[in-house]
């Protein structure tokens, strides 16, 4: 019987029949996965028909939280949404912070599993006693915040938390997102389109149960240690001021800031678009996720636009990556994409790919309904983004993502899509961060850094690298050596962080969580014994499960690679000049560590 | 009393979490005596907690279950209380709430409020001037027919709209 930490219940919702069922969460089922992302993947592994249409009623959309979500643990805000991705056709999931996960915890449901398809646009209000199905055809076309505010007003409760889709999700843009807490985005892999395909505008949660831990005093003492470690971290002030946007200059300084669609790694005008500039000129205050005292998010105002964010990925995606030096434009795009519910990385990739291909003469405007666009052409970019959101004109094709769009073009053009397994690449040139390169290649949802976030390779801690990963090179960003071992370690901590749940930017990037303190937190939080060795083992099992699930979707070892550019074309200037990635070597070594067959 | 500066609030709810954990050993915003609300429509976050208002609107209990303590705090006698809801209705900003047969209102933790320790932004502080009691008369009429959540929202929205006027100016 699960008494502490967990709500101990699973909620199953069938939208076709408009019915729900409450099941107990079996402790022997949950123990080997803890919760969150690992539990979601296990559910998908056990219940999803791998051949199902990702946008059909059989796809399973899962909202999952972990035993420590919404607890006294700092930044225990995260929740993960999992389904088969319509963008990539493989495992899709995306996590976000904010307040949604903590409120979901108070409903007593650790997982909400949604299947079927409603006959009319509706939203769901989940409370302790179950689900209310509320038809809302009048919400069609509403933005995220409009939807959130409308639900709160209708239900006369302003503590309700809402995860909603915007027009992009309704229009089944394959890289549309789900957004909660106004601006906290489950951005990747098209979870918004899955929700849209089910005619589900929003999932609202409001809890009345209270969360207890097994040993409050022991838990408090572990939490105090972690709070101290965060406050004492050498990057605390920097992160407080700029959040992830600090990476604009940090990445540029080592020559890996994607510029003009990864053609360059140094952006000459970085000072005009940096996190420093943003903090100085447009930020109005700090924002935080649930129970976080780092408060790395920011609220900004610029001209007629305001929103929370942007995070580094969005900032880079709409500045240097598209050859633009217009910071206010990027802030406008961040507000627009969060409002409409669309992933900034994939949106930027489809535009960046077209610009590069047109520059190289591989795509003619006639091929794209007369669309002609070049670097930094912000008015045109704005128009294209709008067309994608509403699937208007050529936007209808672009809304399927860069990889699918490229299928109608030459091989040379197809090679220029910066993706792995159909998921568009994040901002961070792998030629100068090799462990990240390996992470993009092997990540189970496609090109992504968050599956391992091997931040350690940038720390230059040589002695520790030797001790932990067998070679000093693990802390040398330009080396391939030791990176498979580093990634194999980091991916376990990443999965652990996602399963507890906690923010990875803190738990992992700031090197706060490890198997030992997590073991103590879990014991005090849930009353269940988790030895550090057992945690290592079950996280390893979790990585194996991702791998096996993707094999069912048809992935092969050859798919674990990087776009040709990063393997063959060295960067022409800056501190990463001359470097390319020997991805095969790292992937082989990584497979050996996991004892995986090709 | 606890003074709130919403310009510094990040919306993290650490105050709410600390309040319910240290008072009840569990976490839930319903049993917290300080309420953090995120007003996504205007980008404002803020908290609602007993202001120890000049008017003392809640001090109208038909069973005399409410008294004012030496720190100016509202003290509820749970034995005299019949859960009639008069005090909850009377508070213009939703700082008193009845949940699961119990009345929740800030009593300053007997002098050492745990929410203040939890807030790293200095958005909530302990007002030392014991004679300071703000007036809530401006809200009384507007929030008359609202439930506590609606009152909290109305109150914070009014403060928030004022706060927003300063945003661009402060930056410049």
Interface residues (C-beta under 8 A of the other chain):
Chain A: X70 X71 X72 X99 X102 X106 X145 X148 X149 X152 X156 X157 X158 X159 X181 X182 X183 X207 X208 X209 X210 X211 X212 X216 X231 X281 X282 X283 X284 X285 X286 X287 X288 X289 X290 X291 X292 X293 X295 X297 X299 X301 X306 X307 X308
Chain B: X7 X8 X10 X11 X12 X13 X14 X17 X20 X21 X24 X25 X26 X27 X28 X29 X30 X31 X35 X37 X38 X39 X40 X41 X43 X45 X99 X120 X121 X147 X149 X150 X152 X153 X167 X168 X170 X171
